Structure formats: structure tokens, C-alpha cells
């Protein structure tokens, strides 16, 4: 149906340290608290008190600035990119992100990478505008994909499978879905093996391998920005977490009659077979969106009018973002655990460089960024505001939140991954 020949690798990246803002702090906190209450009432495994920005904040509650082991989250994310084969990186973020970035570039060896900063547009924080801001800072060929990712994935440093994926050559958008079965193959017999707790709202049937996947939306997007229509990018982003992707696709297709006609057999196949096929794997299930993998790839390619592909990711670091207080706490607990198990370098290949940044840059940053002046006090207030039933730091500023039972498993997994990574890149 499509004949394209893209560049076989990705060497440019747009990383977003930007996020939308609520009109007021009270509205943002209400949304976060209400969501957590619903998850608790429904007995969900992953409870999320979301970290949300608001326009009237005295201190910008930007999650990318949060400290993990005394080091800004933004530094972990930048470190991940520095370790990769990327050549150019565009950072989109706030003026405080720029301050941290400047210190980072002075302190950490960037391994010859070209790193540019672009200020976010506070009057237009939509994803597509962030992408456009990043794209305008790059020189991209029409047959070239770029990596787009949010900057809240602290330990996602193994990117080569995405940057050198053989499917890049013949697809203009690839979604690396986070599959529970791929990332945590033993979660049913050993619940503690699932050391990142998330709610998986999608069901994907891979008929070729006769397997059902519980899946979450991706956190990395290899994308050809010259081949994907801007309105569908925003539609897919807005509906990625609430299961309304099908509705978004239909609303787009209805405005394109020719595409709608080509989509009809795909939709008919979905409505005729999916529920029946799902019952072959699981009789009773609750989910927000389900699909046959092959059928969805075909339908999305028609909708986008360009080659599209979904793939399954097996690396837990790709799902381990920091959207909520519970996520931040997982990483703070994990990095605290490393103190008695060899240090941060045991779970991140740039651990020593990050600790160097902490020693050399953080004294100045505590004076330059209000959140850092009293970070422990800031976090304790935030926990109280979002109705958590405890505070993460004691009166002396020591981290004292209870460690989850999964922390040792998380440490072992990341330690083994780091060891393999260093051996393979030696």
C-alpha cells in the first residue's frame, strides 16, 4: 500500500520538559485527588496522585524539576540521551529547566552531542506546538524520523533498539507499547516481580503469536514529522490514556470520506471479532480499548495515510515515568537503597557523573530555583495538599517514606541491566 524508504537510523531527538498547566492550583489538586480516590475505590493496583502544574503557582510544580536522590529528574533524562548514539538533542522546557541544563552542560561530558534549548510557549502548551518548537530547531530531511519523548523517564538509558530499529526504514510512526507480559513475564506467579505498578487499560491480541497483551500507551515516539498530519498527532495524544483513541480516529476519518471507506472493513472486523477473540484468552475483563495488533496497524496506516506500526516493549524503564507522587517515591526509595548497595552507578551507567553534578552544581541551584531551597519541606507540603496520609521527609530532611516490597527486585533488575549495558558498550 505504501512504498517509502526512510533513513535507517534516528540521530536527532526532541525531549520535552514542558507540561500543560491548570488555570488554578485548586483545580489541579482537585483533579489529582479525585483521580486517586477513584483508583482507591476501584481497587486499582497503581494509585496516582498526579503532579500537576497551575498558572498561579508561586513555585512551578514542574515534575521534571523534582529531585531524585538530590539530583533533578531532568539530569537523569539528559544522561540517558548522552549515552545513546544520538547526535543532536533539542530540549524544550521552562526557564528553570534552562538553568539546570546550563549547569549540566558545564558539569557533565556530553560526548560530542549538539544540545540546543528552546523555551516552551506558556500560551500554547499543546503537544503539537512542543513538537513544532523542537522541529524548527532541527534540520530534518523529508525521509528522516526523529525521536520524541517526555523527560520523565529516569532510567531509560538503553535506547538503541528504538534508534536503530529495522522498521524505521518503512514506517513513519512507530508506537512502542508498554506490554505488561513482555516487561514482567513472571508477574502472575510472583507479584513482587512487577516492581513498577501501573494500570494497563488496553488489550492487544497478537494473533501471529497467539498472545494477549495488557498494554499501556508508549513513552517514546519515533516519528516522521513531515509525513504525519498535525491534527491527528494532537488527537492521539489527548486520548492516549482514556481509551478514546477509536473515537478520535473516527472523528478524523469522518472528515476524510475516502479514508473512511477504506477503514470500514477494518472497523467491521474489529467489531465482529474482538470481543469473541478476547474471551478465548480471558472470559471476564475490564478495559478501555482493545484491538487486534495487525488490524490496528492496518487501520492506523489508513487513517494516517502513511505506514504505521505498533511494537511491544520489554524494558520496564520505558514504562517507569514520573507522573505522580507514588512514581517519584519509587525512584527516591530505589536510589536511597543504592546507598548501601554500591551507589547510584549500580543502576545507571552515568551514576558517578550524576553524583558529580550533585556535588558541584546543586549548591548554586538551591539558590537559583525556589523548589530546591527547601525541597524536603516543599515535598511534605505537597503530600499534605494532596491528602497523602504521611510525609516523605522527617524534621531533619531525611527521607523516611516506607520502601515498597518491590524495591530490592527493582534494584536487582536495574543493576543487572546496567552491568550488561556496560559490558556491551565497553
C-alpha positions as CSV (number, residue, x, y, z in Angstrom):
1,X,0.0,0.0,0.0
2,X,2.8,2.4,0.8
3,X,6.3,2.5,-0.6
4,X,8.8,4.6,1.4
5,X,12.5,4.4,2.2
6,X,13.4,6.4,5.3
7,X,16.9,6.8,6.8
8,X,17.6,3.6,8.7
9,X,18.6,5.2,12.0
10,X,17.5,8.1,14.2
11,X,20.2,10.5,15.3
12,X,18.0,13.5,16.3
13,X,15.8,13.8,19.4
14,X,13.2,16.3,20.8
15,X,12.9,15.8,24.5
16,X,10.0,17.7,26.3
17,X,10.4,19.1,29.8
18,X,7.2,21.0,29.3
19,X,3.7,20.2,30.5
20,X,0.3,21.8,30.4
21,X,-0.9,24.0,33.3
22,X,-4.3,24.2,35.0
23,X,-5.9,27.6,35.5
24,X,-5.6,27.4,39.3
25,X,-3.9,25.3,41.9
26,X,-7.2,24.3,43.5
27,X,-8.5,22.9,40.1
28,X,-5.2,21.0,39.6
29,X,-5.3,19.5,43.1
30,X,-8.9,18.6,42.9
31,X,-8.3,16.7,39.6
32,X,-5.3,14.8,41.2
33,X,-7.2,13.9,44.5
34,X,-10.4,12.8,42.7
35,X,-8.4,10.6,40.3
36,X,-6.6,8.9,43.2
37,X,-9.8,8.5,45.2
38,X,-11.4,6.7,42.2
39,X,-8.5,4.4,41.8
40,X,-8.6,3.5,45.5
41,X,-12.3,2.9,45.4
42,X,-11.9,0.7,42.3
43,X,-9.1,-1.3,44.0
44,X,-6.6,-0.4,41.3
45,X,-3.1,-1.6,41.6
46,X,-1.4,1.6,40.6
47,X,-2.6,4.6,42.7
48,X,-1.6,8.0,41.2
49,X,-1.6,11.4,43.0
50,X,-0.7,13.3,39.8
51,X,1.9,16.0,39.9
52,X,0.2,18.9,38.0
53,X,1.2,22.5,37.2
54,X,-1.0,25.5,37.7
55,X,-0.8,29.0,36.3
56,X,-0.9,30.7,39.8
57,X,1.8,28.6,41.4
58,X,4.4,30.6,43.3
59,X,6.8,27.6,42.8
60,X,6.3,26.0,39.4
61,X,5.2,22.4,40.2
62,X,7.0,21.0,37.2
63,X,7.7,17.3,37.7
64,X,10.9,17.4,35.6
65,X,12.5,19.6,38.2
66,X,11.8,17.2,41.1
67,X,14.9,15.9,42.9
68,X,15.6,12.1,42.9
69,X,18.5,11.4,45.3
70,X,19.2,15.1,45.4
71,X,19.5,15.3,41.6
72,X,17.0,16.9,39.2
73,X,15.0,14.4,37.2
74,X,15.9,16.4,34.1
75,X,19.6,15.3,34.6
76,X,18.7,11.6,34.6
77,X,16.8,12.0,31.3
78,X,19.6,14.0,29.7
79,X,22.1,11.4,30.9
80,X,20.1,8.7,29.1
81,X,20.3,10.6,25.8
82,X,24.0,11.3,26.2
83,X,24.7,7.6,26.5
84,X,22.9,6.9,23.2
85,X,24.1,7.2,19.6
86,X,22.1,10.4,19.1
87,X,24.0,13.3,17.6
88,X,21.5,16.2,18.1
89,X,19.2,16.9,21.0
90,X,16.6,19.7,21.3
91,X,15.4,20.4,24.8
92,X,12.0,22.1,25.2
93,X,11.3,23.5,28.6
94,X,10.9,26.3,31.1
95,X,13.4,29.0,32.1
96,X,14.2,26.9,35.2
97,X,14.9,23.8,33.0
98,X,17.3,26.1,31.1
99,X,19.1,26.9,34.4
100,X,19.5,23.2,35.2
101,X,20.6,22.4,31.6
102,X,23.3,25.1,31.7
103,X,24.8,23.7,34.9
104,X,24.5,20.2,33.4
105,X,26.4,21.1,30.3
106,X,29.2,22.7,32.4
107,X,29.5,19.6,34.6
108,X,28.8,16.5,32.5
109,X,30.6,15.3,29.4
110,X,28.1,15.4,26.6
111,X,30.2,13.1,24.4
112,X,30.2,15.5,21.4
113,X,26.5,15.8,21.1
114,X,24.9,19.0,19.9
115,X,22.3,20.1,22.6
116,X,20.0,23.1,21.9
117,X,17.4,24.6,24.3
118,X,14.1,26.0,23.1
119,X,11.7,27.8,25.6
120,X,8.3,26.4,26.0
121,X,5.4,28.6,24.9
122,X,3.3,29.2,28.0
123,X,0.5,30.5,25.8
124,X,0.4,27.2,23.8
125,X,1.5,24.1,25.8
126,X,-0.2,21.6,23.4
127,X,1.9,18.7,22.4
128,X,1.9,19.6,18.7
129,X,3.2,23.0,19.5
130,X,6.0,21.5,21.5
131,X,6.9,19.2,18.6
132,X,6.9,22.2,16.2
133,X,9.2,24.2,18.5
134,X,11.6,21.3,18.6
135,X,11.3,20.6,14.9
136,X,12.1,24.2,14.0
137,X,15.4,23.9,15.8
138,X,16.4,20.9,13.7
139,X,17.3,20.3,10.0
140,X,15.3,17.3,9.1
141,X,15.1,15.5,5.8
142,X,11.7,14.5,4.4
143,X,12.6,10.8,4.8
144,X,14.0,11.2,8.4
145,X,12.4,10.2,11.6
146,X,13.1,12.0,14.9
147,X,12.7,10.6,18.4
148,X,10.2,12.4,20.5
149,X,10.0,11.6,24.2
150,X,8.9,13.2,27.5
151,X,11.7,13.9,30.0
152,X,10.3,12.0,33.0
153,X,11.9,8.5,32.5
154,X,14.9,8.4,34.8
155,X,16.4,5.0,33.9
156,X,15.5,4.7,30.3
157,X,19.1,4.8,29.0
158,X,19.1,1.8,26.6
159,X,17.7,3.5,23.5
160,X,19.4,1.7,20.7
161,X,16.6,-0.7,19.9
162,X,14.5,2.4,19.1
163,X,17.1,4.4,17.3
164,X,18.4,1.6,15.1
165,X,15.1,-0.3,14.7
166,X,15.0,-2.0,11.2
167,X,11.3,-1.0,10.9
168,X,12.3,2.7,10.8
169,X,13.0,2.4,7.1
170,X,9.5,1.5,6.1
171,X,7.3,3.3,8.7
172,X,6.7,7.0,9.5
173,X,5.3,6.4,13.0
174,X,6.1,3.6,15.5
175,X,4.4,3.2,18.8
176,X,6.4,1.2,21.4
177,X,3.5,0.0,23.5
178,X,4.4,-1.0,27.1
179,X,3.3,-4.6,27.5
180,X,2.9,-6.0,31.0
181,X,3.5,-9.5,29.8
182,X,6.8,-8.5,28.0
183,X,8.2,-6.4,30.8
184,X,7.1,-8.6,33.7
185,X,6.8,-12.1,32.3
186,X,6.5,-13.7,35.9
187,X,4.1,-11.2,37.5
188,X,1.3,-13.8,37.9
189,X,3.4,-16.3,39.9
190,X,5.5,-13.6,41.7
191,X,3.6,-10.3,42.2
192,X,6.7,-8.6,43.6
193,X,8.5,-9.2,40.3
194,X,6.3,-6.4,38.9
195,X,8.3,-3.7,40.5
196,X,6.6,-0.8,38.6
197,X,2.9,-0.7,39.5
198,X,0.8,0.6,36.6
199,X,-2.8,0.3,35.4
200,X,-3.0,-1.3,32.0
201,X,-6.1,-0.1,30.2
202,X,-5.5,-1.5,26.7
203,X,-5.9,-5.1,25.5
204,X,-4.0,-6.2,22.4
205,X,-4.3,-9.5,20.7
206,X,-1.2,-10.6,18.7
207,X,-2.8,-13.3,16.5
208,X,0.5,-14.2,14.9
209,X,1.9,-15.3,18.3
210,X,-1.5,-16.2,19.8
211,X,-0.9,-13.9,22.8
212,X,-2.9,-11.4,24.7
213,X,-1.1,-8.3,26.0
214,X,-2.2,-5.9,28.7
215,X,-0.7,-2.7,27.4
216,X,-0.1,1.0,28.2
217,X,0.5,4.0,26.0
218,X,4.1,4.5,24.8
219,X,6.6,6.9,26.1
220,X,8.8,7.1,23.1
221,X,7.7,8.1,19.6
222,X,9.9,7.6,16.5
223,X,8.1,9.9,14.1
224,X,8.5,11.5,10.6
225,X,7.1,14.9,11.3
226,X,6.9,15.7,7.6
227,X,4.6,12.8,7.0
228,X,2.1,12.9,9.9
229,X,-0.8,15.3,9.9
230,X,-0.6,17.6,12.9
231,X,-4.3,17.4,14.0
232,X,-4.1,13.6,14.4
233,X,-1.0,13.8,16.5
234,X,-2.8,16.0,18.9
235,X,-5.9,13.8,18.8
236,X,-3.9,10.7,19.6
237,X,-2.1,12.4,22.4
238,X,-5.2,13.8,24.1
239,X,-6.9,10.4,24.0
240,X,-3.9,8.1,24.7
241,X,-4.7,7.4,28.4
242,X,-8.5,7.4,28.5
243,X,-9.2,4.7,25.8
244,X,-10.9,7.1,23.4
245,X,-8.4,6.5,20.6
246,X,-11.1,4.8,18.4
247,X,-13.4,7.8,18.8
248,X,-10.6,10.2,17.9
249,X,-9.7,8.1,14.8
250,X,-13.4,8.0,13.7
251,X,-13.8,11.8,14.1
252,X,-10.7,12.3,11.9
253,X,-11.8,9.7,9.3
254,X,-15.3,11.2,9.0
255,X,-13.7,14.3,7.7
256,X,-11.9,12.2,5.1
257,X,-14.6,10.2,3.2
258,X,-12.1,8.3,1.1
259,X,-10.2,7.1,4.1
260,X,-13.4,6.3,5.9
261,X,-14.4,4.0,3.0
262,X,-11.1,2.2,3.2
263,X,-11.4,1.9,7.0
264,X,-14.9,0.3,7.0
265,X,-13.7,-3.3,6.5
266,X,-11.1,-2.8,9.3
267,X,-13.7,-1.5,11.7
268,X,-16.2,-4.2,10.8
269,X,-13.5,-6.8,11.5
270,X,-12.9,-5.2,14.9
271,X,-16.5,-5.1,16.0
272,X,-17.2,-8.6,14.7
273,X,-14.3,-10.4,16.2
274,X,-12.5,-8.7,19.0
275,X,-14.8,-9.4,22.0
276,X,-15.2,-13.1,20.9
277,X,-11.4,-13.5,20.4
278,X,-10.7,-11.8,23.8
279,X,-12.8,-14.4,25.6
280,X,-10.5,-17.1,24.3
281,X,-7.8,-15.6,26.5
282,X,-9.9,-14.1,29.3
283,X,-13.6,-14.6,30.0
284,X,-14.1,-11.5,32.2
285,X,-12.1,-8.4,31.6
286,X,-12.4,-4.6,32.1
287,X,-10.5,-2.4,29.8
288,X,-10.8,0.9,27.9
289,X,-9.7,0.0,24.5
290,X,-9.0,-3.3,22.7
291,X,-7.5,-4.2,19.3
292,X,-6.0,-7.0,17.2
293,X,-2.5,-5.9,16.5
294,X,-2.5,-6.5,12.8
295,X,-5.9,-5.0,12.3
296,X,-5.0,-1.8,14.3
297,X,-1.7,-1.4,12.3
298,X,-3.7,-1.6,9.0
299,X,-6.4,0.8,10.3
300,X,-4.0,3.4,11.7
301,X,-2.0,3.3,8.4
302,X,-5.1,4.1,6.5
303,X,-6.2,6.8,9.0
304,X,-2.8,8.5,8.9
305,X,-2.3,7.8,5.2
306,X,1.2,6.7,6.0
307,X,2.9,3.5,7.2
308,X,2.3,3.0,11.0
309,X,3.4,0.2,13.3
310,X,2.8,-0.8,17.0
311,X,5.5,-2.8,18.7
312,X,5.8,-4.2,22.2
313,X,8.5,-3.0,24.6
314,X,10.1,-5.4,27.2
315,X,12.1,-2.9,29.2
316,X,10.4,-1.7,32.4
317,X,12.4,1.5,32.3
318,X,10.2,2.6,29.3
319,X,7.0,2.5,31.4
320,X,8.6,3.9,34.6
321,X,7.8,7.6,34.1
322,X,7.2,10.1,36.9
323,X,3.7,11.3,36.6
324,X,2.6,11.0,40.3
325,X,3.9,11.2,43.8
326,X,3.9,7.5,44.0
327,X,6.2,7.3,41.0
328,X,8.6,9.8,42.5
329,X,8.6,7.9,45.7
330,X,9.5,4.6,43.9
331,X,12.6,6.2,42.5
332,X,13.6,8.0,45.6
333,X,13.3,4.8,47.6
334,X,15.3,2.9,44.9
335,X,18.1,5.4,44.9
336,X,18.2,5.6,48.7
337,X,18.5,1.8,48.6
338,X,21.6,2.1,46.4
339,X,23.5,3.9,49.1
340,X,24.1,0.6,51.0
341,X,24.5,-1.4,47.8
342,X,27.3,0.3,45.9
343,X,25.8,3.6,45.0
344,X,24.0,5.2,42.1
345,X,26.4,3.8,39.4
346,X,25.0,0.3,40.2
347,X,21.7,1.2,38.5
348,X,22.7,3.9,36.0
349,X,25.8,3.9,33.7
350,X,26.2,7.7,34.3
351,X,25.7,7.4,38.1
352,X,29.1,8.8,39.0
353,X,28.6,11.8,36.6
354,X,25.2,12.5,38.2
355,X,26.7,12.4,41.7
356,X,29.4,14.8,40.4
357,X,26.6,17.1,39.2
358,X,25.0,16.9,42.6
359,X,28.2,17.9,44.4
360,X,29.2,20.7,42.1
361,X,26.0,22.2,40.8
362,X,23.3,21.7,43.4
363,X,24.7,24.3,45.9
364,X,24.2,27.0,43.3
365,X,20.9,25.6,42.1
366,X,19.5,25.7,45.6
367,X,19.9,29.4,45.5
368,X,18.6,29.8,41.9
369,X,15.5,27.6,41.9
370,X,12.9,28.2,44.6
371,X,11.8,24.5,44.7
372,X,15.3,23.5,45.8
373,X,15.7,26.0,48.7
374,X,13.9,23.6,51.0
375,X,13.0,20.6,48.8
376,X,12.1,18.3,51.7
377,X,9.7,20.9,53.2
378,X,8.2,21.5,49.7
379,X,7.5,17.8,49.3
380,X,6.0,17.4,52.7
381,X,3.6,20.3,52.0
382,X,2.7,18.7,48.6
383,X,1.9,15.4,50.3
384,X,-0.3,17.2,52.7
385,X,-2.1,19.2,50.0
386,X,-2.8,16.0,48.0
387,X,-4.2,14.2,51.1
388,X,-1.5,11.6,51.4
389,X,-1.6,10.1,54.9
390,X,2.1,10.5,55.6
391,X,5.1,12.8,54.7
392,X,8.2,11.6,52.9
393,X,10.8,13.5,54.9
394,X,11.4,13.8,58.7
395,X,12.0,17.1,60.5
396,X,15.8,16.9,59.7
397,X,15.1,16.5,56.0
398,X,15.9,12.8,55.9
399,X,13.9,10.6,53.5
400,X,11.7,8.3,55.6
401,X,8.9,7.1,53.4
402,X,8.2,3.4,53.6
403,X,10.0,1.4,50.9
404,X,7.8,-0.8,48.8
405,X,8.5,-4.5,49.0
406,X,9.4,-4.4,45.3
407,X,12.5,-2.1,45.8
408,X,15.0,-5.0,46.2
409,X,13.6,-6.6,43.0
410,X,13.9,-3.2,41.2
411,X,17.5,-2.8,42.3
412,X,18.4,-6.3,41.1
413,X,16.8,-5.7,37.7
414,X,18.4,-2.3,37.1
415,X,21.7,-3.5,38.4
416,X,21.8,-6.5,36.1
417,X,20.7,-4.3,33.2
418,X,23.4,-1.7,33.9
419,X,26.1,-4.4,34.2
420,X,25.0,-5.9,30.8
421,X,24.9,-2.4,29.2
422,X,28.4,-1.5,30.4
423,X,29.8,-4.9,29.2
424,X,28.1,-4.5,25.8
425,X,29.4,-0.9,25.3
426,X,32.9,-1.4,26.7
